[in-house]
Amino acid sequence: MKLRLLPGLTWLVAVTTTLWVILLIVDQVARPPIHTLSERIAALEANQALFTINYLNAALITLFTVMLLAAYLTQLHDRSPLWTAIGAAFVPMYGLANLAVYLSQIFVVPGLLDLYHQPETTLLGETLLGLALHDWPGSAAGFVNALAYAALGVASLVVGLLLSRGRGLLRAGGGLLALSGGFSLAALFGLRVPALAALTLVSGAVYLLALVLLGIELTRRPEALSLPPDSAPVGA
């Protein structure tokens, strides 16, 4: 049952991630040049439906990714009980932190916009929006999101390295997944080094490619994740 579930989950995350890329491109094309927080708020309100759809999709990606990583780690447990347990410890950290960030954009930000448009609370609303908007530089939401992706990076490294012990596309997809995890961890330093901030997007692109390769291989050979009889588990 688990083996038949994995290809579908892999493709589900790949499709929703592809939709995220498309929505991100559409948003960037539609968005005017932004230099101040008030300009960012105005751009958000001009495309609020797209803003909501984007973050709803991002929340779904988070849920599906938690399911996917849990399924992979369960299936790979016999290969390395120790490392899969370590990887599994970071999955709920990623899921809870990312859901808090993305759902806050849907349910909390609109209330802060109302506060921003009240003359007596405009300054308070603007300050809180600067902290709450996920894509605003230096926001609290952006910091939590970076921590979430660092946690995802650890889990992706574990899963990717274990998958890379396989053959063909499984090895390639696992290697790319581990590389994506490394980029996610490095992107955390982008909070202090702006030149590294783009690693989040690079990580996402590599992650998507890894999912496509894994989806193709597991669709063709669902049994590819089965531990070969002559393969000893790694770690305790």
C-alpha positions as CSV (number, residue, x, y, z in Angstrom):
1,M,0.0,0.0,0.0
2,K,2.8,2.4,0.9
3,L,4.6,1.7,-2.3
4,R,1.5,2.5,-4.4
5,L,0.9,5.7,-2.4
6,L,4.4,7.2,-2.9
7,P,4.2,7.9,-6.6
8,G,0.9,9.7,-6.2
9,L,2.1,11.8,-3.3
10,T,5.3,12.6,-5.2
11,W,3.4,13.9,-8.2
12,L,0.9,15.8,-6.0
13,V,3.7,17.8,-4.4
14,A,5.3,18.3,-7.9
15,V,2.1,19.6,-9.4
16,T,1.3,22.0,-6.6
17,T,4.9,23.2,-6.5
18,T,4.7,23.8,-10.3
19,L,1.6,25.9,-9.7
20,W,3.4,27.8,-7.0
21,V,6.2,28.7,-9.6
22,I,3.5,29.8,-12.1
23,L,1.7,32.0,-9.5
24,L,5.0,33.5,-8.4
25,I,5.9,34.4,-12.0
26,V,2.5,35.9,-12.6
27,D,2.7,37.9,-9.3
28,Q,6.2,39.2,-10.2
29,V,5.0,40.3,-13.7
30,A,1.9,42.0,-12.4
31,R,3.7,43.7,-9.5
32,P,5.0,47.3,-10.1
33,P,8.4,48.3,-8.8
34,I,8.3,48.3,-5.0
35,H,10.6,50.3,-2.7
36,T,8.5,51.0,0.4
37,L,6.2,49.1,2.6
38,S,3.2,51.3,1.6
39,E,3.9,50.4,-2.1
40,R,4.0,46.7,-1.1
41,I,0.7,47.1,0.7
42,A,-0.9,48.8,-2.3
43,A,0.4,46.1,-4.7
44,L,-1.1,43.4,-2.4
45,E,-4.5,45.1,-2.3
46,A,-4.5,45.5,-6.1
47,N,-4.0,41.7,-6.5
48,Q,-5.5,40.4,-3.3
49,A,-7.2,37.4,-5.0
50,L,-3.9,36.2,-6.4
51,F,-2.2,36.8,-3.1
52,T,-4.8,34.6,-1.3
53,I,-4.7,31.8,-4.0
54,N,-0.8,31.8,-3.9
55,Y,-0.7,31.3,-0.1
56,L,-3.6,28.8,-0.1
57,N,-1.6,26.8,-2.6
58,A,1.6,27.2,-0.5
59,A,-0.3,25.9,2.6
60,L,-1.4,22.8,0.5
61,I,2.2,22.2,-0.6
62,T,3.3,22.2,3.0
63,L,0.6,19.7,4.0
64,F,1.4,17.4,1.0
65,T,5.1,17.7,1.7
66,V,4.7,16.6,5.3
67,M,2.7,13.6,4.1
68,L,5.3,12.8,1.4
69,L,8.4,13.1,3.7
70,A,6.6,11.0,6.4
71,A,5.9,8.3,3.7
72,Y,9.4,8.3,2.4
73,L,11.0,8.2,5.9
74,T,8.7,5.3,6.9
75,Q,9.6,3.4,3.8
76,L,13.3,4.1,4.2
77,H,13.3,3.2,7.9
78,D,14.9,-0.2,7.5
79,R,17.8,1.4,5.5
80,S,18.8,3.6,8.5
81,P,16.6,3.6,11.6
82,L,18.8,6.3,13.2
83,W,18.9,8.8,10.3
84,T,15.2,8.4,9.4
85,A,14.4,9.1,13.1
86,I,16.5,12.3,12.9
87,G,14.9,13.3,9.6
88,A,11.4,12.6,11.0
89,A,12.0,14.9,14.0
90,F,12.3,17.9,11.6
91,V,9.2,17.3,9.5
92,P,6.7,18.6,12.1
93,M,8.9,21.6,12.8
94,Y,8.7,22.4,9.1
95,G,5.0,21.7,8.8
96,L,3.8,23.7,11.8
97,A,6.1,26.7,11.2
98,N,5.2,27.0,7.5
99,L,1.5,26.6,8.0
100,A,1.6,29.3,10.6
101,V,3.3,31.7,8.1
102,Y,1.2,30.9,5.1
103,L,-2.2,30.7,6.8
104,S,-1.4,34.0,8.6
105,Q,-1.2,35.7,5.2
106,I,-4.7,34.5,4.5
107,F,-6.4,35.0,7.9
108,V,-4.3,37.6,9.8
109,V,-3.0,40.0,7.1
110,P,-6.5,41.1,6.0
111,G,-7.3,42.2,9.5
112,L,-4.1,44.2,9.7
113,L,-5.0,45.8,6.4
114,D,-8.3,47.0,8.0
115,L,-6.2,48.4,10.9
116,Y,-3.9,50.1,8.4
117,H,-6.8,51.9,6.8
118,Q,-8.2,53.3,10.0
119,P,-6.8,56.9,10.4
120,E,-6.2,56.4,14.2
121,T,-4.3,53.1,13.8
122,T,-2.5,53.6,10.4
123,L,1.0,53.6,12.0
124,L,0.3,50.6,14.1
125,G,-1.2,48.7,11.2
126,E,1.8,49.5,9.0
127,T,4.2,48.4,11.7
128,L,2.4,45.1,12.2
129,L,2.2,44.5,8.4
130,G,5.9,45.0,8.1
131,L,6.3,42.2,10.6
132,A,3.5,39.9,9.2
133,L,4.0,40.1,5.4
134,H,6.0,37.0,4.5
135,D,7.8,38.5,1.5
136,W,8.7,41.8,3.1
137,P,12.5,42.0,4.0
138,G,13.2,41.6,7.7
139,S,9.7,40.5,8.6
140,A,9.0,38.1,11.4
141,A,7.0,35.9,9.1
142,G,10.0,35.7,6.7
143,F,12.3,34.7,9.5
144,V,10.0,31.9,10.6
145,N,9.6,30.8,7.0
146,A,13.4,30.6,6.7
147,L,13.6,28.4,9.8
148,A,10.9,26.2,8.4
149,Y,12.8,25.6,5.2
150,A,16.0,24.9,7.2
151,A,14.1,22.2,9.0
152,L,12.8,20.9,5.6
153,G,16.4,21.0,4.4
154,V,17.5,18.6,7.2
155,A,14.7,16.1,6.3
156,S,15.4,16.5,2.6
157,L,19.1,15.8,3.2
158,V,18.3,12.6,5.0
159,V,15.7,11.3,2.5
160,G,17.9,12.4,-0.5
161,L,21.1,10.7,0.7
162,L,19.2,7.5,1.5
163,L,17.5,7.5,-1.9
164,S,20.8,8.2,-3.6
165,R,21.8,4.6,-2.6
166,G,19.4,3.4,-5.3
167,R,19.8,3.1,-9.0
168,G,19.0,5.2,-12.1
169,L,16.5,8.0,-11.6
170,L,16.2,7.1,-7.9
171,R,19.8,7.9,-7.4
172,A,19.6,11.1,-9.4
173,G,16.4,12.3,-7.8
174,G,17.8,11.5,-4.3
175,G,21.0,13.4,-5.1
176,L,19.0,16.4,-6.2
177,L,16.8,16.2,-3.1
178,A,19.8,16.2,-0.9
179,L,21.3,19.2,-2.8
180,S,18.0,21.0,-2.4
181,G,18.2,20.4,1.3
182,G,21.7,21.8,1.4
183,F,20.6,24.9,-0.4
184,S,17.6,25.4,2.1
185,L,20.0,25.2,5.0
186,A,22.4,27.7,3.3
187,A,19.5,30.0,2.5
188,L,19.0,30.6,6.3
189,F,22.2,32.7,6.2
190,G,20.5,34.8,3.5
191,L,18.8,36.6,6.4
192,R,22.2,38.2,7.2
193,V,23.9,37.9,3.8
194,P,21.6,39.2,1.0
195,A,23.6,37.4,-1.7
196,L,22.5,34.1,-0.3
197,A,18.8,35.0,-0.2
198,A,18.2,33.7,-3.8
199,L,19.2,30.2,-2.6
200,T,15.6,29.7,-1.5
201,L,14.4,29.9,-5.1
202,V,17.4,27.7,-6.3
203,S,16.5,25.2,-3.7
204,G,12.8,25.2,-4.8
205,A,13.8,24.6,-8.5
206,V,16.2,21.7,-7.6
207,Y,13.5,20.3,-5.3
208,L,10.9,20.3,-8.1
209,L,13.3,18.6,-10.5
210,A,14.1,16.0,-7.9
211,L,10.3,15.3,-7.4
212,V,9.8,14.9,-11.2
213,L,12.7,12.3,-11.4
214,L,11.5,10.4,-8.4
215,G,7.9,10.5,-9.6
216,I,8.9,9.0,-13.0
217,E,11.0,6.3,-11.4
218,L,8.4,5.3,-8.7
219,T,5.6,5.3,-11.3
220,R,7.6,2.9,-13.4
221,R,8.9,0.8,-10.5
222,P,7.1,1.3,-7.2
223,E,9.2,-1.4,-5.7
224,A,12.4,0.6,-6.3
225,L,12.4,1.8,-2.7
226,S,12.4,-1.8,-1.3
227,L,15.6,-2.6,0.5
228,P,17.7,-5.0,-1.5
229,P,18.3,-8.3,0.3
230,D,22.1,-7.7,0.4
231,S,21.9,-4.1,1.7
232,A,22.6,-3.6,5.4
233,P,20.9,-0.8,7.3
234,V,23.0,2.3,7.8
235,G,23.4,3.5,11.4
236,A,21.8,2.1,14.6
